[in-house]
Amino acid sequence: MPDGSGPGAAWTAAPERGSDWVIRVMIWIARRLGWHAAQVPLHPITAYFLISSPRQRAAARVYLGRALGRPAGVRDLYRLYFAFASTILDRVWLVPGEVSGFTLEIRGLEALRAIIAEGRGCLLFGAHFGSFEALRAMAAAGSPVEVSVLMHEANARQKAIFDAMGGPNRAAAVIPLGEPASMLRVREALQAGGLVGLLADRHPSGERVRRVAFLGHPAPLPTGPHLLAEVLGAPVMLAFGIWRGPRRYEVRFEAFSPGGASPQAGREQAVSGAVARYAARLEAMCREYPYTWFNFHDFWAEDGR
């Protein structure tokens, strides 16, 4: 992929720059020869991107040092890059919902089902943590309602590659951010009792943020997802697809907010509190699973525009 520009754009590109051909080759091998054959080039691919991305490597080293509580070495960096490559390969099967052959340990599904049973609809806040596709596939497999994803489409080329694997129904399940009708589509999905997932840990350039403590340092996290929840009065659950090894994921759903819109006068304070709580929970996950948050840019140094 080409490198992004501006502080918010960096996360949409790194470390995958120039990797369209790599993904296409991986998909071809996976589909023609199977998962075991596709595992073979993962190590050289990991080594290539680790060696050839000095800026992303330096940012990852900072993150890992803060998550681990010690200086990160080459082995730590390699583990992070390899986990990232593995989740990309797994998308070949997870995007179209093919979970056969995967080990998926699920936690918190009963709480999600309870919200679904109320018919209220629910927002699922994820992060660039492990595989959002794994938890989406799991939620869709066990859900009697529609599962949609509200997402940035900055990486349109790779999105098109994976969309092609999902068939005609996948495009309909994506609600693109930044379009005039996006809010209306989210509202309609929730009113129909559906689930709407979005990633709440990073922001594009121009989006409002709140600086909160994260791994010991102030970091800019977007306020948009939390403002959306407040305006719509929707319940929120956190959702993580934790990579635990080849084709192994722990899919975790956690209650975060019961829903109910705040009075407009107190909305800013409610959003600020929600951002801080989200950051604290993501920090705990990063300390527990440090090699599963895929951060390859200078997260703390962003100007927070």
N, C-alpha and C positions, 0 to 999 in steps of 0.2 A: 504494500500500500504506500502511497505517497505520504510524506510526513505532513502533519497538520500544521497550521499556523495559529499563533496566539496560545495563551495559557490553557484555555479550555479545550482547544482542538487537539492538544498533544496526546491525550489519553485515547482519542478515537483512532489513532494511527499506530502508536508504538505498541509492541516491537515488531508489528507485522509488515512493515514497509517492504514493498517489493515481493510480497509472499503469495500473490495470486497463483503463480505457477506452481508453488510448493503445495498449496491447498488442492489445486486441481489434480496434481500428481497423486497426492495422498488419497483423494477421493477415488481416483481411477484404480489405484492399487487395492484399496479397501473393498470396492465394489466387485472388482474382477477376481481378486485373489484372496480376499477375506481379511479379518482383523489381524490374525497372527502375522501374515505377510506385511501388512501395513505397519506393524510395530517395528520392523527391522530398520527402516530409515529414520525413525524418530530420534535415535541418539545422534546420528550425524546432523540432522536438522537442528536439534537443540544446540549442539556444539557450534554450528555455523552462526546461529543468531546470537548466541552468547558472545562469540568472538567479534562479530561484525557490528555490534550495537553498543559502542562505548557510552553514549549519553544515557541510553535506557539502562545499561548495566550499572552505571553509577547511581542512578535513581533507585534501582532495585536494591542496591547495597545499603543505601540509607534506610529504606523501608525495613529491610530484613534486620538491620542492626537494632532498630527501635523495637521491632516486634519480638526479636529473640533476646534482647537485653544484653547483647554482646556483639563485637564486630563480626560481620558476615564474611565468610570465606568463599572461595571459588566453589566448593562443594555445595554450600548453601544456595548460591546463585544458580548452579546447575539444577538443583532440585526444583527450584521455582520455575525455571524455564522449561524443564521436562514436564512438569505437571501441566503447564500451560499448553504445550504441544499435545499432550495426551488428551486434554479436554477438547481441543480442536478436532483431533481425529475422531473422538467419540461423537461429535456432532453429526457425522455421516449417518449414524443410526438414530441418534436422539432427536434430531430435527424432525424427521418423519414419524417419530414416536415408536421406533422399533427397539423396545427395551429387552427383548429376549437375548440372553447371554450376559446381561448386566446383573450385578448384585446391587440391589437398592435397599438400604436400610432406612426405614421411614420413622420419623418421630414427629409428634404433634399433629398427625392427620385427623385425629378425632376432634380437636379444637377447630380445625378448618371445616370439617364436615358439619359441626354444630352451627357455624355461621351460615353455611350453605343451606342447611335445613330451615333457617329462619327466613330465607329468601331475600336477604338484605343486600346481597352482593358484597364483595370484599376486595380491597387493594392488597396486593402482595408486594412488599418492598424487598427487593433483593440487592445484590451488590456484584461487583466484578470479582466474585468469590467463587472459585470452583466452576461449576457449570449451571448456568441459569436454565439451559436446555434440559438438564436432568430433572430439576424440580418441576419445570413446566410439563415435561412429558409425564411425570408421576402425577401431578395435579390433574392433568387432563384425563389420564387413564382412570383415576378414581373419582372423577367429578361428573355429576349429571348435568352440569351447566357449562356454558361456553367459557373458555379460557382465552383471554386476549392479552397482548403484550403492547404496552405503550413504550415506544423506543425511538431513539435518535437514528437517523438514517445516513449519518455522515459517511459510513463505510459502505456505500451503495454497491460497490463491485463485489465485495465478499458476501454481502447480504444476498445479492442475486445468485451467487454460487450455491449457497445453502438453501435459499428459498426454492431453487429448482429441485432439490431433493425432497421437499415437503409436499409437493403436489399442489393442486389448485386451492385446497382449503387453507394452506398455510398463510398465503398473502391476505386472505380475508380476516385472519386472526390477529394481524398486526395493525395497531393504531399509531400512525406516525406522529411524532411530536412536532410542534411548531406550525401546524396547519390550523386554519380558522375553525374547522369542524372537530378538532381533536377532543376538546372538552365535552362537546355534545355527545360524541361517540362514547366517551368514557362514562358519562352520566347515563346514557341509554343502556350500556352494558351492565352497569351496577343496578339500575332499576329493574332489569330483567333477571336479577339475581346472579349475575355472572361474576367471574374473577378477572381482575385486571392486574397484571404484573408489570413492574417497572424497576429499574435500577436506580438507587437513591444515593450512591456514594460519590458521583462525579458530575461535573456540570460543563456544558459547552460555554464558549465565550459569550458574555453578555447576560447570562442567567444570574439571578440574585443568589447570594450565598450568605451563610452565617459562619463566622469563625468560631470554632469550638475546640476544646481539648481533644486531641487524638494521638495516642501513643506518645504522650508527654509533651506535645507541641501543638500550638494553634493551627488548625487546618480549615480550609474553606469547604464546607459541604452545602449542597444546594438546598434551598428552602422550598423549591417548587413542588416536590412530591408531598411534602407535609402541608403546604398551603392547599393543594388539591384535595387532600383528605379532609381538611377543615371546612373548605367551601362546600364540598359534597356531603359532609357528615358521614363519610363511609368508615366502617371498621377497617383496621389495618392489621395484617399479620406480616411478620418478617419471614423470609424464605431463603434458605441456603442449600445449594447443591454441592456438598463438600466432597472434593475428590480424595478418595482414600487409597487409590492404587489403580492399576489397569482395570477398566470396566467396573470399578467399585465406587459407589457413591453413598454418602449418608445424606438423605433428603430430610431437612429439618424445617418445620413450621413452628413459629412462636408467636403468641399473642403480643400485640404491641399497643393497639389503641381500640377501645370498644366502639368508637364512632360517636357521632353527634356533633353538629356544627357548633363552634364557639360563637358567642356574641362578637360582632365585628370589632367592637372596641377592645376586646381582649385577644383578638386573633393573632396579632404579632407576637405577643408573649407566649401564646400556646404553640405557635410554630417554632419559636426559639427553643422552647423546652423540648419539643419533639425532636428537633435536630440534635440537640445535645444527648438525648436518650438514645437515639439511633447511633450516634458516634460512639457512645460508650459500649453499646452492644457489639458494633462492628469491631471495636478495639479488642474486646474480649475474644471474639472469634479469631482475629488475627494472631493473638497471642497463643491461642489453643491450636490453631492450624496455620502457622506462619507461611507455609509454602503454597497456600491456596488462594491468597488475595493477589490478583494479577495486576500489580501496580508497576508501571515501567516509565513513569514520568515524575518530575519533582513536585509531588503532591502538596507539600507544605509551603512551597515558595510561590504558588499561584497568587495572582493579585486579587482574586476574589471578585472580579467584575460581574 
